[in-house]
Amino acid sequence: DTIFKDFYKIKREAIVFQYTDWEEITDGYLNQKMIADIVGDYFFVCPTNYFAEILADAGVEVYYYYFTHRTSTSLWGEWMGVMHGDEMEYVFGHPLNMSLQYHTRERDLAAHIMQSFTRFALTGKPHKPDEKWPLYSRASP
């Protein structure tokens, strides 16, 4: 109720209804995940989608990525999943530091992400010419 205290009761109830796993209502782990999903969607996913829609509707080429890799060195509880900003260590090549305990596939992922970000900065497209990365649109987010 703290985050959504200014919402009408019906809106708060709709949020709870949407995110609750009604078959596992007493599962503490799932309830923690539900709260994390609500907060993540409210503060990050929804505003990002809204911004992307505005740009795409204005004719700007919008590319989207969704970082889902949980880093092996993460200090956060596993139930929290992938945190907002976790991709930044890959963007800046942190896993390529061989003195750190990253898996080989995480080093490969870092190299791929760095190439994609560099390519986007240079060309406006995050993919190689022979690859397809669909543009974001309201119709196909």
GROMACS elastic network, one bead per residue, 0.5 to 0.9 nm:
[ bonds ]
;  ai    aj funct       b0    kb
    1     4     6  0.51367   500
    1     6     6  0.85922   500
    1     7     6  0.88903   500
    1    12     6  0.79938   500
    2     5     6  0.51611   500
    2     6     6  0.85379   500
    3     6     6  0.79770   500
    3     7     6  0.89509   500
    3    39     6  0.84240   500
    4     7     6  0.53529   500
    4     8     6  0.85575   500
    4    11     6  0.89277   500
    4    12     6  0.68689   500
    5     8     6  0.79970   500
    5     9     6  0.87107   500
    5    12     6  0.84152   500
    6     9     6  0.88890   500
    7    10     6  0.80863   500
    7    11     6  0.61375   500
    7    12     6  0.63398   500
    8    11     6  0.53272   500
    8    12     6  0.65038   500
    8    13     6  0.87809   500
    9    12     6  0.50986   500
    9    13     6  0.61301   500
    9    14     6  0.85767   500
   10    13     6  0.50575   500
   10    14     6  0.61410   500
   10    15     6  0.87242   500
   11    14     6  0.50214   500
   11    15     6  0.63454   500
   11    16     6  0.87813   500
   12    15     6  0.51726   500
   12    16     6  0.63869   500
   12    17     6  0.86367   500
   13    16     6  0.51056   500
   13    17     6  0.60374   500
   13    18     6  0.85613   500
   14    18     6  0.60544   500
   14    19     6  0.86953   500
   15    18     6  0.51723   500
   15    19     6  0.63153   500
   15    20     6  0.84603   500
   15    38     6  0.78350   500
   16    19     6  0.54402   500
   16    20     6  0.57790   500
   16    34     6  0.87658   500
   16    38     6  0.87562   500
   17    20     6  0.55678   500
   17    21     6  0.85445   500
   17    22     6  0.84870   500
   18    21     6  0.85353   500
   19    22     6  0.89864   500
   19    34     6  0.59290   500
   19    35     6  0.83204   500
   19    37     6  0.78434   500
   19    38     6  0.72175   500
   20    23     6  0.87259   500
   20    24     6  0.84317   500
   20    25     6  0.70853   500
   20    30     6  0.84276   500
   20    31     6  0.74619   500
   20    34     6  0.65857   500
   21    24     6  0.55178   500
   21    25     6  0.59177   500
   21    27     6  0.89049   500
   21    30     6  0.74567   500
   21    31     6  0.81119   500
   21    34     6  0.82145   500
   22    25     6  0.50798   500
   22    26     6  0.88562   500
   23    26     6  0.87097   500
   24    27     6  0.54575   500
   24    28     6  0.89699   500
   24    30     6  0.75456   500
   24    31     6  0.88094   500
   25    28     6  0.82640   500
   25    30     6  0.80650   500
   25    31     6  0.75332   500
   26    29     6  0.89346   500
   26    30     6  0.83115   500
   26    31     6  0.76853   500
   27    30     6  0.54205   500
   27    31     6  0.62435   500
   27    32     6  0.87801   500
   28    32     6  0.61829   500
   28    33     6  0.86130   500
   29    32     6  0.51711   500
   29    33     6  0.62921   500
   29    34     6  0.86185   500
   29    79     6  0.70503   500
   30    34     6  0.60088   500
   30    35     6  0.86809   500
   30    79     6  0.85186   500
   31    35     6  0.63403   500
   31    36     6  0.86552   500
   32    35     6  0.52468   500
   32    36     6  0.62887   500
   32    37     6  0.86613   500
   32    79     6  0.76330   500
   32    80     6  0.81428   500
   33    37     6  0.60504   500
   33    38     6  0.85513   500
   33    79     6  0.64871   500
   33    80     6  0.66476   500
   33    81     6  0.85008   500
   34    37     6  0.50807   500
   34    38     6  0.61526   500
   34    39     6  0.86392   500
   35    38     6  0.51071   500
   35    39     6  0.61549   500
   35    40     6  0.84305   500
   36    39     6  0.52534   500
   36    40     6  0.59276   500
   36    41     6  0.84387   500
   36    80     6  0.69055   500
   37    40     6  0.50590   500
   37    41     6  0.59280   500
   37    42     6  0.83751   500
   38    41     6  0.52688   500
   38    42     6  0.60298   500
   38    43     6  0.85838   500
   39    42     6  0.51134   500
   39    43     6  0.60239   500
   39    44     6  0.80719   500
   40    43     6  0.54582   500
   40    44     6  0.54837   500
   40    45     6  0.64531   500
   40    46     6  0.86216   500
   40    83     6  0.87201   500
   40    84     6  0.78028   500
   41    44     6  0.54791   500
   41    46     6  0.55608   500
   41    47     6  0.82641   500
   42    45     6  0.65114   500
   42    46     6  0.57801   500
   42    47     6  0.73779   500
   43    46     6  0.69147   500
   43    47     6  0.67076   500
   43    48     6  0.87624   500
   44    47     6  0.57088   500
   44    48     6  0.60127   500
   44    49     6  0.85763   500
   44    84     6  0.78011   500
   45    48     6  0.52228   500
   45    49     6  0.60795   500
   45    50     6  0.85907   500
   46    49     6  0.51245   500
   46    50     6  0.61090   500
   46    51     6  0.86289   500
   47    50     6  0.50313   500
   47    51     6  0.61496   500
   47    52     6  0.85593   500
   48    51     6  0.51550   500
   48    52     6  0.61177   500
   48    53     6  0.85931   500
   49    52     6  0.50222   500
   49    53     6  0.61022   500
   49    54     6  0.86760   500
   49   138     6  0.89010   500
   49   141     6  0.82155   500
   50    53     6  0.51358   500
   50    54     6  0.63375   500
   50    55     6  0.88006   500
   51    54     6  0.52009   500
   51    55     6  0.63536   500
   51    56     6  0.86148   500
   52    55     6  0.52251   500
   52    56     6  0.59824   500
   52    57     6  0.84030   500
   52    62     6  0.65829   500
   52    63     6  0.85928   500
   52    64     6  0.84398   500
   52   136     6  0.74238   500
   52   137     6  0.78526   500
   52   138     6  0.83893   500
   52   141     6  0.89234   500
   53    56     6  0.50796   500
   53    57     6  0.58515   500
   53    58     6  0.84275   500
   53    62     6  0.86693   500
   53   136     6  0.79989   500
   53   137     6  0.65225   500
   53   138     6  0.57477   500
   53   141     6  0.85993   500
   54    57     6  0.52241   500
   54    58     6  0.62919   500
   54    59     6  0.89392   500
   54    60     6  0.88519   500
   55    58     6  0.50861   500
   55    59     6  0.65493   500
   55    60     6  0.53097   500
   55    61     6  0.76575   500
   55    62     6  0.70450   500
   56    59     6  0.51147   500
   56    60     6  0.50608   500
   56    61     6  0.62501   500
   56    62     6  0.60229   500
   56   135     6  0.85998   500
   56   136     6  0.68252   500
   56   137     6  0.57574   500
   56   138     6  0.74341   500
   57    60     6  0.73709   500
   57   137     6  0.74928   500
   57   138     6  0.76629   500
   59    62     6  0.87571   500
   61   124     6  0.84777   500
   61   125     6  0.87722   500
   61   135     6  0.63606   500
   61   136     6  0.74039   500
   61   137     6  0.89029   500
   62   134     6  0.89480   500
   62   135     6  0.56696   500
   62   136     6  0.52100   500
   62   137     6  0.76457   500
   63   125     6  0.79448   500
   63   126     6  0.76943   500
   63   133     6  0.75398   500
   63   134     6  0.71293   500
   63   135     6  0.53064   500
   63   136     6  0.55111   500
   64   133     6  0.88319   500
   64   134     6  0.85136   500
   64   135     6  0.76098   500
   64   136     6  0.63586   500
   64   141     6  0.82051   500
   67    70     6  0.87365   500
   67    82     6  0.77518   500
   67    84     6  0.89085   500
   67    85     6  0.89824   500
   67    86     6  0.79638   500
   67    87     6  0.64774   500
   68    81     6  0.83037   500
   68    82     6  0.60947   500
   68    83     6  0.89620   500
   68    87     6  0.87588   500
   69    72     6  0.89946   500
   69    81     6  0.86701   500
   69    82     6  0.65808   500
   69    86     6  0.85225   500
   69    87     6  0.82544   500
   69   106     6  0.88124   500
   70    73     6  0.85814   500
   70    74     6  0.72113   500
   70    78     6  0.84610   500
   70    81     6  0.64322   500
   70    82     6  0.51595   500
   70    83     6  0.82468   500
   70    86     6  0.80438   500
   71    74     6  0.53609   500
   71    82     6  0.78998   500
   71    86     6  0.78816   500
   71    87     6  0.89847   500
   71   102     6  0.81236   500
   71   103     6  0.89656   500
   71   106     6  0.75413   500
   72    75     6  0.88891   500
   72   101     6  0.83946   500
   72   102     6  0.67244   500
   72   103     6  0.73897   500
   72   106     6  0.83875   500
   73   101     6  0.73105   500
   73   102     6  0.69755   500
   74    77     6  0.80260   500
   74    78     6  0.84311   500
   74    82     6  0.88745   500
   74    86     6  0.87845   500
   75    78     6  0.87097   500
   76    79     6  0.82853   500
   76    80     6  0.67196   500
   76    81     6  0.81387   500
   76    82     6  0.88556   500
   76    83     6  0.83771   500
   77    80     6  0.55644   500
   77    81     6  0.75469   500
   78    81     6  0.55210   500
   78    82     6  0.84430   500
   80    83     6  0.69917   500
   82    85     6  0.85935   500
   82    86     6  0.66166   500
   82    87     6  0.89223   500
   83    86     6  0.54584   500
   83    87     6  0.86208   500
   84    87     6  0.79269   500
   85    88     6  0.56238   500
   85    89     6  0.83241   500
   86    89     6  0.65262   500
   86    90     6  0.79641   500
   87    90     6  0.52724   500
   87    91     6  0.62865   500
   87    92     6  0.88827   500
   87   110     6  0.87524   500
   87   113     6  0.86705   500
   88    92     6  0.62364   500
   88    93     6  0.84317   500
   88    94     6  0.85849   500
   89    92     6  0.53941   500
   89    93     6  0.60877   500
   89    94     6  0.50670   500
   89    95     6  0.71023   500
   89   110     6  0.79530   500
   90    94     6  0.59140   500
   90    95     6  0.65082   500
   90    96     6  0.85520   500
   90   106     6  0.81704   500
   90   107     6  0.82189   500
   90   109     6  0.71968   500
   90   111     6  0.76761   500
   90   112     6  0.88289   500
   90   113     6  0.65084   500
   90   114     6  0.70499   500
   91    94     6  0.79257   500
   91   110     6  0.64641   500
   91   111     6  0.83453   500
   91   113     6  0.58450   500
   91   114     6  0.51692   500
   91   115     6  0.88598   500
   91   117     6  0.72806   500
   92    95     6  0.86752   500
   92   110     6  0.78721   500
   92   113     6  0.89120   500
   92   114     6  0.69344   500
   93    96     6  0.54133   500
   93    97     6  0.74802   500
   93   107     6  0.80268   500
   93   110     6  0.55844   500
   93   111     6  0.69727   500
   93   113     6  0.86249   500
   93   114     6  0.69397   500
   94    97     6  0.57666   500
   94   100     6  0.84155   500
   94   107     6  0.84829   500
   94   110     6  0.76380   500
   95    98     6  0.73609   500
   95   100     6  0.69782   500
   95   101     6  0.80113   500
   95   102     6  0.57765   500
   95   103     6  0.82006   500
   95   104     6  0.88540   500
   95   106     6  0.64409   500
   95   107     6  0.51677   500
   95   108     6  0.86919   500
   95   109     6  0.87067   500
   95   110     6  0.63957   500
   95   111     6  0.88490   500
   96    99     6  0.86908   500
   96   100     6  0.81391   500
   96   102     6  0.81451   500
   96   106     6  0.84664   500
   96   107     6  0.54123   500
   96   108     6  0.84471   500
   96   110     6  0.71013   500
   96   111     6  0.78085   500
   97   100     6  0.58063   500
   97   101     6  0.87377   500
   97   102     6  0.85764   500
   97   107     6  0.86489   500
   98   101     6  0.74552   500
   98   102     6  0.79866   500
   99   102     6  0.89131   500
  102   105     6  0.82563   500
  102   106     6  0.61534   500
  102   107     6  0.68384   500
  103   106     6  0.51977   500
  103   107     6  0.65437   500
  103   108     6  0.88291   500
  104   107     6  0.50920   500
  104   108     6  0.62884   500
  104   109     6  0.86038   500
  105   109     6  0.60417   500
  105   110     6  0.85817   500
  106   110     6  0.61141   500
  106   111     6  0.86423   500
  107   110     6  0.50969   500
  107   111     6  0.63659   500
  107   112     6  0.87324   500
  108   111     6  0.51706   500
  108   112     6  0.62475   500
  108   113     6  0.86762   500
  109   112     6  0.50737   500
  109   113     6  0.60987   500
  109   114     6  0.85107   500
  110   113     6  0.51744   500
  110   114     6  0.60408   500
  110   115     6  0.85241   500
  111   114     6  0.51919   500
  111   115     6  0.61755   500
  111   116     6  0.86717   500
  112   115     6  0.51515   500
  112   116     6  0.62175   500
  112   117     6  0.87346   500
  113   116     6  0.50264   500
  113   117     6  0.61483   500
  113   118     6  0.84572   500
  114   117     6  0.52372   500
  114   118     6  0.60156   500
  114   119     6  0.84304   500
  115   118     6  0.51060   500
  115   119     6  0.59265   500
  115   120     6  0.84650   500
  115   126     6  0.81694   500
  115   127     6  0.87164   500
  116   119     6  0.50895   500
  116   120     6  0.60947   500
  116   121     6  0.86405   500
  116   125     6  0.82075   500
  116   127     6  0.61209   500
  116   128     6  0.82491   500
  117   120     6  0.50539   500
  117   121     6  0.62167   500
  117   122     6  0.86855   500
  117   125     6  0.88262   500
  117   126     6  0.61794   500
  118   121     6  0.50964   500
  118   122     6  0.62358   500
  118   123     6  0.85491   500
  118   126     6  0.77473   500
  119   122     6  0.51300   500
  119   123     6  0.58076   500
  119   124     6  0.71961   500
  119   125     6  0.64162   500
  119   126     6  0.53855   500
  119   127     6  0.69219   500
  119   128     6  0.78045   500
  120   123     6  0.53121   500
  120   127     6  0.74681   500
  121   124     6  0.58642   500
  121   125     6  0.78076   500
  121   126     6  0.80409   500
  122   125     6  0.80064   500
  123   126     6  0.77618   500
  125   128     6  0.79083   500
  125   129     6  0.87500   500
  125   133     6  0.85154   500
  126   133     6  0.77113   500
  127   130     6  0.80208   500
  127   131     6  0.59539   500
  127   132     6  0.69596   500
  127   133     6  0.64332   500
  128   131     6  0.52843   500
  128   132     6  0.79784   500
  129   132     6  0.78219   500
  134   140     6  0.89573   500
  135   140     6  0.84232   500
  135   141     6  0.83088   500
  136   139     6  0.83574   500
  136   140     6  0.64184   500
  136   141     6  0.51909   500
  137   140     6  0.51560   500
  137   141     6  0.52807   500
  138   141     6  0.56371   500
